[in-house]
Amino acid sequence: MTVQDEAAADGEALEVWIDQDLCTGDGICVQYAPEVFELDIDGLAYVKSPEDELLQDKGATTRVPLPLLVDVVDSAKECPGDCIHVRRVADRVEVYGPDAA
């Protein structure tokens, strides 16, 4: 069973954040999950709140909606800047992204 399957089975809450220092502005994340990611006027990607508000504070996180989990994980895997981090809310352990074990 993959971490993704476990998260879905357990209803485990996941959150995602973007390290703008590494963002290349390619917009792949926005293509995969426009409900979660958005490019700002500075050309960098940011996460959005459930209310569709752009979260521009450094290290800002947003919950990963379970129906969008695959899209968010694919974003992290395909990101050329390796700047998308998906972690468990409970213990803040990264499960997808450059720091995942």
C-alpha positions in Angstrom: 0.0 0.0 0.0 1.4 3.4 -1.0 1.5 6.4 1.4 -1.2 7.9 -0.8 -3.4 4.8 -0.3 -2.7 4.9 3.4 -3.6 8.6 3.6 -6.8 8.0 1.7 -7.7 5.0 3.8 -7.0 6.6 7.1 -8.4 10.0 6.1 -5.0 11.4 7.1 -4.8 15.1 6.6 -2.1 16.3 4.3 -0.9 19.8 3.6 1.2 21.3 0.8 3.6 24.2 0.6 5.9 25.7 -2.0 9.5 26.9 -1.5 9.4 30.0 -3.7 13.2 30.2 -3.6 13.3 27.1 -5.7 10.3 27.7 -7.9 11.1 28.0 -11.6 7.7 29.4 -12.5 6.9 26.7 -15.1 3.3 26.4 -13.9 3.2 22.6 -14.0 1.5 22.6 -10.6 -1.2 25.0 -11.8 -1.9 22.7 -14.8 -2.3 19.7 -12.5 -4.2 21.3 -9.6 -5.4 24.9 -10.3 -7.7 24.6 -7.2 -4.6 24.4 -5.0 -1.8 26.3 -6.9 -1.6 29.6 -8.7 1.1 31.7 -10.4 1.3 35.2 -9.0 2.4 38.4 -10.8 6.0 37.7 -9.7 5.9 34.5 -11.9 6.2 32.2 -8.9 3.7 29.5 -7.7 1.9 29.7 -4.4 -0.7 27.6 -2.7 -4.3 28.8 -2.2 -6.6 28.6 0.8 -9.8 26.6 0.5 -11.5 30.0 0.0 -9.3 30.5 -3.2 -7.1 33.1 -1.5 -3.4 33.3 -2.6 -1.2 32.5 0.4 2.0 34.5 -0.1 3.6 34.2 3.3 6.9 32.3 3.2 6.1 28.6 4.1 2.4 29.1 3.9 0.5 25.8 3.8 -2.9 24.6 2.6 -4.7 21.4 3.2 -4.7 18.9 0.3 -8.3 18.1 -0.6 -8.6 14.3 -0.8 -10.1 14.4 -4.3 -7.1 16.3 -5.5 -4.4 14.2 -3.8 -3.2 12.5 -7.0 -3.0 15.8 -8.8 -1.0 17.5 -6.0 1.3 14.5 -5.7 1.9 14.5 -9.5 2.7 18.2 -9.2 5.3 17.5 -6.6 6.8 14.7 -8.7 6.8 16.7 -12.0 8.0 20.0 -10.6 11.3 20.9 -12.3 12.3 23.1 -9.3 11.6 20.4 -6.7 9.9 23.0 -4.6 6.6 21.4 -3.8 6.4 19.7 -0.4 3.5 17.5 0.8 3.5 16.5 4.4 1.2 15.0 7.1 -0.5 17.6 9.2 -0.3 15.4 12.4 3.5 15.0 12.6 4.7 17.3 9.7 6.6 14.5 8.0 7.1 15.0 4.3 5.5 12.2 2.3 6.0 13.7 -1.2 8.5 16.1 -2.5 12.3 16.7 -2.3 12.5 15.9 1.5 10.3 12.8 1.5 12.0 9.7 2.9 
